[in-house]
Amino acid sequence: MGLKINELWVVLKIIKHYQEEGQGSEVVQGVLLGLVVDDRLEITNCFPFPQHTEDDADFDEVQYQMEMMRSLRHVNIDHLHVGWYQSTYYGSFVSRALLDSQFSYQHAIEESVVLIYDPIKTAQGSLSLKAYRLTPKLMEICKEKDFTPEGLKKANIGFEHMFEEVPIVIKNSHLISVLMWELEDKSTVADKHELLNLSSSNHLEKSLQLLMDRVDDMSQDIVKYNTYSRNLSKQQQQKHQYLQRRQQENAQRQSRGEPPLPEEDITKMFKPPQPPPRMDTLLIAGQINNYCQNVKEFTSQNLGKLFMAEALQGHN
């Protein structure tokens, strides 16, 4: 399935929403509206979720969405719910909250997508807008709610099989295209040269810091899982020793002509330790992979700028 954004102003509304209400790492979210045509999803409109605080306890997001879509229908604007969008901070969007939200959308509306807008990368000179869906494997796991190590192993799912990226095509009307050409002609030469700016220390440093934080989280999860494995192995040994002692005692009682010991429920005596949830570990691994991809893309762009600058110097 492909994703088609029919109007540039949909993208501009998302950008404007972040500029007005998003600050730093604060996330803004909204609803995507459109329709399904053949094998592609067309987005024709969107509206934001309003920011609300703890004082707004009476605010109902579902009721707000229904009222907005009802108002759009009255003015003959596409009002079908086809997904949602969210801003991200240096690519930090792979989380349990996003997983649960996208599962709810995709379970109710099969074609739903989530658009991820990265304002930091966009400020570097290129629009960063990506669309994702949950894979069928992950949808089945979320329906069964079996996030145990055995359940994930049985499903044969890794972090690379959690989300699937949907290709995006942004289509403008002819009038919008003409306007963009005029704005490009009016832009100054100095602004265009800013795209060749080689300074990247702040962006790269922050990305690597976030990457190290998630690696630390992964290490803590690995320690928890290793502790669980040791406790489980220790309990299995204790259970085996208990059964051996009981078998030997029954043999001795039988040789003396005594009745065997009464049957006991082993599962109550040796309750297995609770396994740590592995879904959080998969999400951390997915976020680490996303950070690595961001660093790779950013450094490759900078290397291209360096070679370009070197070639320009050679001609001068």
FENCOR-V337579 format. One record per pair of residues at least 12 apart in sequence whose ideal C-beta (glycine too) atoms are under 8 Angstrom apart, sorted by the first residue. I is the first residue (numbers start at 0). J is the second residue. D is the distance in whole Angstrom. If there is no record, write none. Layout:
# FENCOR-V337579
((I J D) (I J D))
This chain:
# FENCOR-V337579
((0 38 6) (0 39 6) (0 40 6) (0 110 7) (0 132 8) (0 165 6) (1 38 7) (1 39 4) (1 40 7) (1 165 7) (1 166 5) (1 167 8) (1 168 7) (2 39 7) (2 40 5) (2 42 7) (2 112 6) (2 130 5) (2 165 5) (2 166 7) (2 167 5) (2 168 7) (3 39 5) (3 40 7) (3 41 5) (3 42 7) (3 167 8) (3 168 5) (3 169 8) (3 170 6) (4 41 8) (4 42 5) (4 167 7) (4 168 7) (4 169 5) (4 170 7) (5 33 8) (5 41 5) (5 42 7) (5 43 5) (5 170 6) (6 43 6) (6 170 8) (6 171 7) (6 172 7) (6 175 7) (7 169 6) (7 171 5) (7 175 5) (7 179 8) (8 175 8) (9 42 6) (9 43 7) (9 44 6) (9 45 5) (10 126 7) (10 128 7) (10 169 6) (12 45 6) (12 46 8) (12 47 8) (13 29 7) (13 45 6) (13 84 6) (13 86 8) (13 114 7) (13 116 5) (13 128 8) (14 116 7) (14 118 7) (14 121 7) (16 29 6) (16 47 4) (16 86 8) (17 86 5) (17 116 7) (17 118 5) (18 118 8) (20 47 7) (20 50 5) (21 86 5) (21 118 7) (23 88 7) (24 88 4) (24 91 8) (26 85 6) (26 86 6) (26 87 7) (26 88 7) (27 47 7) (27 48 8) (27 50 8) (27 85 7) (27 86 5) (28 47 7) (28 48 5) (28 83 6) (28 84 7) (28 85 5) (28 86 8) (29 45 5) (29 46 6) (29 47 4) (29 48 6) (29 83 7) (29 84 5) (30 45 6) (30 46 6) (30 47 8) (30 48 7) (30 64 6) (30 67 7) (30 80 6) (30 82 8) (30 83 6) (30 84 8) (31 44 8) (31 45 5) (31 80 8) (31 81 5) (31 82 4) (31 83 6) (31 84 6) (31 112 7) (31 114 6) (32 44 4) (32 45 6) (32 46 8) (32 68 7) (32 71 7) (32 76 8) (32 77 5) (32 78 6) (32 79 6) (32 80 7) (32 81 6) (33 77 6) (33 79 6) (33 81 5) (34 77 6) (34 79 5) (34 81 7) (35 81 7) (35 110 5) (40 81 6) (40 82 8) (40 110 5) (40 112 6) (40 165 8) (42 81 6) (42 82 8) (42 114 8) (43 76 8) (43 77 5) (44 71 7) (44 76 6) (44 77 6) (44 78 8) (45 84 6) (46 67 5) (46 71 8) (48 60 7) (48 63 8) (49 63 7) (64 80 7) (68 80 7) (80 108 6) (80 111 8) (81 108 7) (81 110 6) (81 111 6) (81 112 7) (82 104 6) (82 108 8) (82 110 8) (82 111 4) (82 112 4) (82 113 6) (82 114 7) (83 100 7) (83 104 6) (83 111 8) (83 113 6) (83 114 7) (84 113 7) (84 114 4) (84 115 8) (84 116 6) (85 97 7) (85 113 6) (85 114 7) (85 115 6) (85 116 7) (86 115 8) (86 116 5) (86 117 7) (86 118 6) (87 115 5) (87 116 7) (87 117 5) (88 119 7) (89 117 8) (89 119 6) (89 202 8) (89 205 6) (89 206 6) (89 209 6) (89 290 8) (89 293 7) (90 117 6) (90 120 8) (90 206 7) (90 209 8) (90 289 5) (90 290 6) (90 293 5) (91 209 6) (91 286 7) (92 115 5) (92 286 8) (92 289 8) (93 162 8) (93 282 6) (93 285 4) (93 286 4) (93 289 6) (94 282 6) (94 286 8) (95 278 7) (95 279 7) (95 282 6) (97 113 7) (98 133 7) (98 137 8) (98 141 7) (98 161 8) (98 278 8) (98 282 7) (100 113 7) (101 113 5) (101 131 7) (101 132 7) (101 133 6) (102 133 6) (102 138 7) (102 141 5) (105 132 7) (105 133 6) (105 138 7) (106 138 7) (106 141 8) (106 142 7) (111 132 7) (112 130 5) (112 131 7) (112 132 5) (112 165 6) (113 130 7) (113 131 5) (113 132 8) (114 128 6) (114 129 7) (114 130 5) (115 128 7) (115 129 5) (115 130 8) (115 131 7) (116 128 5) (119 202 7) (120 293 8) (120 297 8) (123 202 7) (123 297 8) (124 193 7) (124 194 5) (128 167 6) (129 164 6) (129 167 7) (130 164 7) (130 165 4) (130 166 8) (130 167 5) (131 162 5) (131 163 7) (131 164 6) (131 165 7) (132 162 7) (132 163 5) (132 165 6) (133 161 7) (133 162 6) (133 163 8) (134 156 8) (134 160 6) (134 161 6) (134 162 7) (134 163 5) (136 154 6) (136 155 8) (136 156 5) (136 160 6) (137 156 6) (137 160 7) (137 161 5) (137 162 8) (139 154 7) (140 154 5) (140 156 7) (140 278 8) (146 276 5) (146 277 6) (146 278 4) (147 274 5) (147 276 8) (147 277 7) (148 224 8) (148 274 6) (148 277 5) (149 274 8) (151 277 5) (151 278 7) (151 281 7) (156 281 8) (157 281 7) (157 284 8) (158 281 5) (158 282 8) (158 284 4) (158 285 4) (158 288 6) (159 285 8) (159 288 7) (161 281 6) (161 282 8) (161 285 6) (162 285 7) (195 304 6) (195 307 7) (195 308 7) (196 304 8) (197 301 7) (197 304 6) (197 305 7) (197 308 7) (199 297 7) (199 298 8) (199 301 5) (202 297 7) (203 294 7) (203 297 6) (203 298 7) (206 290 6) (206 293 6) (206 294 5) (206 297 7) (207 294 7) (209 290 6) (210 287 7) (210 290 4) (210 291 7) (210 294 7) (213 283 6) (213 286 5) (213 287 5) (213 290 7) (214 287 6) (216 283 5) (217 280 7) (217 283 5) (217 284 7) (217 287 7) (220 275 7) (220 279 7) (220 280 5) (220 283 7) (221 280 8) (223 275 5) (224 275 6) (224 277 8) (224 280 7) (227 272 6) (227 273 8) (227 274 6) (227 275 6) (230 272 5) (231 271 7) (231 272 6) (234 269 6) (234 271 7) (234 272 7) (237 269 7) (238 265 7) (238 269 5) (241 265 8) (241 268 8) (241 269 8) (242 265 8) (245 260 6) (248 260 6))
